[in-house]
């Protein structure tokens, strides 16, 4: 399994970035893929995820309405469009994948939990200045 993130950078508050995660080495259309972030001194948190079997997405409340996750099954690539960025969005952003689609969405659970994902990319830095 290989996951390669790109698209990070530095922007001012209110700006936009689009992250990409190119995936290979697994049956892309059957797995769950998530975006996570980790700021210095803080725990890693789930930002968005997609169940690639049915295309359903799920978002962290703090980013819902500002971030949009999508999947291009022909390119085995997921994207995270981030609009109206805030300084608190500053973090290292990771892409992760798991063979269980329940790693993304499961009845009774609203958070996207990092420990449910077995495969991780190297991360891409997003910095938002005020």
Backbone as CSV, one residue per row, in Angstrom:
resi,resn,N_x,N_y,N_z,CA_x,CA_y,CA_z,C_x,C_y,C_z
1,UNK,0.845,-1.186,0.000,0.000,0.000,0.000,0.884,1.240,0.000
2,UNK,0.574,2.156,-0.890,1.318,3.412,-0.933,0.332,4.569,-1.040
3,UNK,0.547,5.573,-0.208,-0.268,6.775,-0.201,0.672,7.966,-0.242
4,UNK,0.486,8.837,-1.230,1.380,9.973,-1.408,0.554,11.252,-1.453
5,UNK,0.741,12.089,-0.424,0.011,13.350,-0.346,0.787,14.462,-1.048
6,UNK,0.039,15.436,-1.531,0.639,16.636,-2.110,-0.367,17.769,-2.008
7,UNK,0.107,18.983,-2.277,-0.793,20.125,-2.330,-0.760,21.048,-1.136
8,UNK,0.005,20.692,-0.109,0.092,21.573,1.038,0.811,22.864,0.699
9,UNK,0.754,23.819,1.636,1.430,25.084,1.425,1.032,26.090,2.477
10,UNK,1.375,27.339,2.211,1.074,28.429,3.129,0.094,29.386,2.480
11,UNK,-0.963,29.713,3.210,-1.967,30.643,2.706,-2.397,31.569,3.830
12,UNK,-3.035,32.661,3.457,-3.617,33.546,4.456,-5.022,33.067,4.809
13,UNK,-5.474,33.480,5.971,-6.820,33.128,6.411,-7.837,33.549,5.347
14,UNK,-8.797,32.656,5.114,-9.786,32.890,4.077,-9.423,32.288,2.739
15,UNK,-8.193,31.844,2.601,-7.732,31.264,1.350,-8.124,29.806,1.201
16,UNK,-7.669,29.210,0.097,-8.021,27.833,-0.229,-6.783,27.035,-0.614
17,UNK,-6.860,25.739,-0.371,-5.866,24.778,-0.836,-6.592,23.503,-1.222
18,UNK,-6.002,22.750,-2.140,-6.522,21.428,-2.461,-5.426,20.394,-2.274
19,UNK,-5.661,19.483,-1.369,-4.731,18.389,-1.123,-5.102,17.201,-1.997
20,UNK,-4.084,16.459,-2.425,-4.287,15.248,-3.197,-3.609,14.087,-2.494
21,UNK,-4.178,12.897,-2.662,-3.572,11.676,-2.125,-3.657,10.611,-3.212
22,UNK,-2.509,10.280,-3.788,-2.442,9.249,-4.822,-2.228,7.898,-4.151
23,UNK,-3.119,6.953,-4.443,-3.106,5.652,-3.771,-2.736,4.540,-4.736
24,UNK,-2.052,3.539,-4.231,-1.712,2.376,-5.049,-1.472,1.175,-4.138
25,UNK,-1.560,-0.013,-4.735,-1.228,-1.225,-4.017,-2.366,-1.894,-3.276
26,UNK,-3.598,-1.429,-3.496,-4.747,-2.057,-2.849,-5.986,-1.796,-3.706
27,UNK,-7.072,-2.554,-3.444,-8.302,-2.363,-4.231,-9.008,-1.079,-3.839
28,UNK,-8.620,-0.013,-4.495,-9.023,1.348,-4.121,-10.528,1.478,-3.932
29,UNK,-11.300,0.915,-4.812,-12.745,1.086,-4.775,-13.452,0.381,-3.642
30,UNK,-12.742,-0.424,-2.888,-13.363,-1.202,-1.808,-12.985,-0.714,-0.414
31,UNK,-12.090,0.227,-0.324,-11.547,0.628,0.967,-12.098,1.977,1.430
32,UNK,-11.871,2.261,2.702,-12.124,3.581,3.259,-10.833,4.390,3.217
33,UNK,-10.965,5.655,2.899,-9.811,6.547,2.892,-10.165,7.779,3.712
34,UNK,-9.230,8.206,4.518,-9.473,9.353,5.379,-8.383,10.391,5.298
35,UNK,-8.736,11.612,5.650,-7.784,12.702,5.837,-7.711,13.017,7.321
36,UNK,-6.506,13.166,7.807,-6.263,13.463,9.210,-5.301,14.638,9.310
37,UNK,-5.253,15.255,10.471,-4.298,16.333,10.682,-3.767,16.278,12.104
38,UNK,-2.556,16.793,12.239,-1.936,16.835,13.564,-1.138,18.121,13.677
39,UNK,-1.520,18.937,14.636,-0.794,20.165,14.936,0.225,19.876,16.032
40,UNK,1.279,20.668,16.120,2.304,20.429,17.160,1.694,20.390,18.549
41,UNK,2.027,19.352,19.305,1.555,19.216,20.669,0.129,18.730,20.801
42,UNK,-0.506,18.411,19.688,-1.890,17.953,19.739,-2.010,16.541,19.164
43,UNK,-3.105,15.901,19.510,-3.354,14.562,18.992,-3.813,14.627,17.532
44,UNK,-3.551,13.550,16.829,-4.017,13.457,15.453,-5.539,13.338,15.448
45,UNK,-6.203,14.078,14.547,-7.651,14.026,14.486,-8.119,13.783,13.056
46,UNK,-9.243,13.089,12.960,-9.828,12.824,11.656,-10.578,14.041,11.145
47,UNK,-10.339,14.406,9.900,-10.941,15.584,9.286,-12.075,15.191,8.351
48,UNK,-11.845,14.180,7.535,-12.845,13.733,6.566,-12.507,12.315,6.154
49,UNK,-13.529,11.593,5.688,-13.284,10.250,5.184,-14.313,9.919,4.118
50,UNK,-13.998,8.899,3.333,-14.912,8.443,2.294,-14.944,6.925,2.279
51,UNK,-16.149,6.401,2.160,-16.351,4.976,1.928,-16.359,4.815,0.414
52,UNK,-15.288,4.284,-0.139,-15.185,4.237,-1.601,-16.149,3.238,-2.229
53,UNK,-16.777,2.387,-1.436,-17.759,1.464,-2.008,-19.032,2.188,-2.422
54,UNK,-19.425,3.195,-1.642,-20.663,3.890,-1.983,-20.475,5.397,-2.141
55,UNK,-19.267,5.889,-1.934,-18.978,7.294,-2.150,-19.415,8.229,-1.034
56,UNK,-19.923,7.681,0.057,-20.390,8.539,1.154,-19.202,9.119,1.903
57,UNK,-19.353,10.382,2.270,-18.306,11.078,3.003,-18.784,11.475,4.392
58,UNK,-17.834,11.761,5.230,-18.127,12.155,6.606,-17.075,13.187,7.012
59,UNK,-17.493,14.182,7.811,-16.592,15.288,8.139,-16.561,15.583,9.618
60,UNK,-15.418,16.092,10.059,-15.293,16.673,11.379,-16.187,17.910,11.413
61,UNK,-16.898,18.117,12.517,-17.811,19.255,12.607,-17.107,20.585,12.325
62,UNK,-15.874,20.713,12.771,-15.160,21.981,12.647,-14.843,22.357,11.193
63,UNK,-14.908,21.387,10.283,-14.575,21.676,8.884,-15.766,21.513,7.950
64,UNK,-16.865,20.979,8.471,-18.028,20.746,7.603,-18.506,22.078,7.025
65,UNK,-18.733,22.087,5.717,-19.121,23.308,5.028,-17.958,24.091,4.464
66,UNK,-16.745,23.806,4.923,-15.540,24.473,4.405,-14.653,23.509,3.619
67,UNK,-14.615,22.253,4.031,-13.783,21.238,3.377,-14.685,20.274,2.606
68,UNK,-14.200,19.826,1.459,-14.923,18.847,0.661,-13.968,17.755,0.205
69,UNK,-14.318,16.524,0.533,-13.509,15.380,0.114,-14.162,14.730,-1.094
70,UNK,-13.332,14.357,-2.063,-13.841,13.692,-3.254,-12.871,12.611,-3.686
71,UNK,-13.366,11.737,-4.559,-12.560,10.607,-5.007,-12.650,10.479,-6.517
72,UNK,-11.502,10.312,-7.157,-11.439,10.036,-8.588,-11.012,8.583,-8.735
73,UNK,-11.982,7.712,-8.953,-11.673,6.283,-8.990,-10.825,5.906,-10.207
74,UNK,-10.899,6.682,-11.268,-10.092,6.388,-12.449,-8.609,6.668,-12.195
75,UNK,-8.337,7.608,-11.309,-6.953,7.984,-11.001,-6.485,7.432,-9.663
76,UNK,-7.361,6.712,-8.948,-7.020,6.219,-7.594,-6.485,7.357,-6.729
77,UNK,-7.199,8.450,-6.754,-6.754,9.641,-6.034,-7.929,10.260,-5.283
78,UNK,-7.684,10.635,-4.048,-8.671,11.391,-3.297,-8.167,12.824,-3.115
79,UNK,-9.109,13.721,-2.968,-8.794,15.138,-2.830,-9.468,15.687,-1.581
80,UNK,-8.876,16.725,-1.044,-9.496,17.473,0.035,-9.431,18.945,-0.354
81,UNK,-10.569,19.471,-0.786,-10.671,20.883,-1.112,-10.946,21.638,0.178
82,UNK,-10.065,22.567,0.518,-10.178,23.301,1.772,-10.375,24.775,1.453
83,UNK,-11.546,25.286,1.794,-11.885,26.686,1.546,-12.057,27.418,2.858
84,UNK,-11.997,28.743,2.788,-12.159,29.581,3.976,-11.272,29.076,5.123
85,UNK,-10.027,28.876,4.816,-9.100,28.332,5.803,-8.897,29.285,6.965
86,UNK,-8.697,28.698,8.139,-8.497,29.460,9.368,-7.134,29.103,9.956
87,UNK,-6.571,29.986,10.769,-5.277,29.664,11.395,-5.308,28.350,12.170
88,UNK,-6.431,28.017,12.765,-6.522,26.765,13.523,-6.527,25.520,12.630
89,UNK,-6.578,25.702,11.322,-6.445,24.579,10.401,-4.978,24.208,10.150
90,UNK,-4.062,25.013,10.664,-2.640,24.753,10.478,-2.256,23.424,11.113
91,UNK,-1.668,22.548,10.320,-1.296,21.217,10.798,-0.589,20.455,9.679
92,UNK,-0.052,19.309,10.051,0.439,18.341,9.067,-0.748,17.452,8.703
93,UNK,-1.084,17.394,7.428,-2.240,16.642,6.973,-1.792,15.307,6.376
94,UNK,-2.467,14.252,6.800,-2.152,12.897,6.375,-3.339,12.267,5.658
95,UNK,-3.018,11.405,4.714,-3.988,10.542,4.076,-3.787,9.134,4.641
96,UNK,-4.887,8.418,4.881,-4.790,7.057,5.398,-5.859,6.196,4.747
97,UNK,-5.616,4.893,4.702,-6.556,3.973,4.071,-6.699,2.710,4.910
98,UNK,-7.883,2.121,4.832,-8.119,0.868,5.537,-9.068,-0.011,4.746
99,UNK,-8.873,-1.325,4.847,-9.694,-2.262,4.093,-11.135,-2.311,4.592
100,UNK,-11.377,-1.868,5.815,-12.739,-1.867,6.350,-13.399,-0.518,6.105
101,UNK,-14.535,-0.532,5.408,-15.230,0.735,5.168,-15.787,1.313,6.461
102,UNK,-15.892,0.468,7.490,-16.370,0.965,8.779,-15.331,1.850,9.464
103,UNK,-14.135,1.893,8.937,-13.141,2.840,9.455,-13.598,4.272,9.212
104,UNK,-14.480,4.454,8.216,-14.980,5.802,7.950,-16.252,6.080,8.727
105,UNK,-17.289,5.378,8.406,-18.584,5.648,9.014,-19.124,4.356,9.614
106,UNK,-19.632,4.475,10.816,-20.227,3.324,11.478,-21.366,3.828,12.346
107,UNK,-22.497,3.136,12.350,-23.610,3.590,13.193,-23.181,3.767,14.641
108,UNK,-23.566,4.877,15.214,-23.235,5.150,16.607,-21.928,5.850,16.826
109,UNK,-21.143,6.030,15.769,-19.858,6.712,15.932,-19.806,7.905,14.986
110,UNK,-19.468,9.080,15.517,-19.444,10.291,14.694,-18.035,10.802,14.452
111,UNK,-17.060,10.270,15.167,-15.688,10.730,14.980,-14.942,9.780,14.055
112,UNK,-13.925,10.328,13.389,-13.085,9.563,12.469,-11.819,9.223,13.227
113,UNK,-11.680,7.976,13.599,-10.645,7.572,14.551,-9.374,7.096,13.854
114,UNK,-8.244,7.733,14.133,-6.981,7.347,13.469,-6.582,5.894,13.683
115,UNK,-6.855,5.345,14.862,-6.379,3.989,15.161,-7.075,2.923,14.315
116,UNK,-8.145,3.281,13.615,-8.840,2.317,12.763,-8.185,2.183,11.388
117,UNK,-7.197,3.014,11.097,-6.548,3.002,9.784,-5.153,2.392,9.891
118,UNK,-4.862,1.450,9.008,-3.599,0.720,9.069,-2.519,1.268,8.145
119,UNK,-2.883,2.093,7.181,-1.934,2.511,6.156,-1.929,4.026,6.038
120,UNK,-0.731,4.610,6.087,-0.600,6.059,6.174,0.405,6.602,5.168
121,UNK,0.125,7.822,4.708,1.085,8.552,3.898,2.056,9.311,4.786
122,UNK,2.926,10.095,4.141,3.981,10.788,4.875,3.543,12.165,5.368
123,UNK,2.456,12.684,4.858,1.943,13.968,5.315,2.355,15.134,4.440
124,UNK,1.537,16.178,4.464,1.836,17.420,3.765,1.435,18.577,4.673
125,UNK,2.297,19.588,4.767,2.088,20.669,5.720,1.148,21.728,5.163
126,UNK,0.204,22.145,5.994,-0.688,23.262,5.683,-0.497,24.321,6.762
127,UNK,-0.172,25.530,6.340,0.029,26.638,7.271,-0.871,27.791,6.856
128,UNK,-1.704,28.249,7.802,-2.632,29.340,7.548,-2.286,30.497,8.466
129,UNK,-1.981,31.633,7.885,-1.599,32.805,8.672,-2.770,33.770,8.773
130,UNK,-2.780,34.494,9.885,-3.894,35.427,10.116,-3.599,36.787,9.516
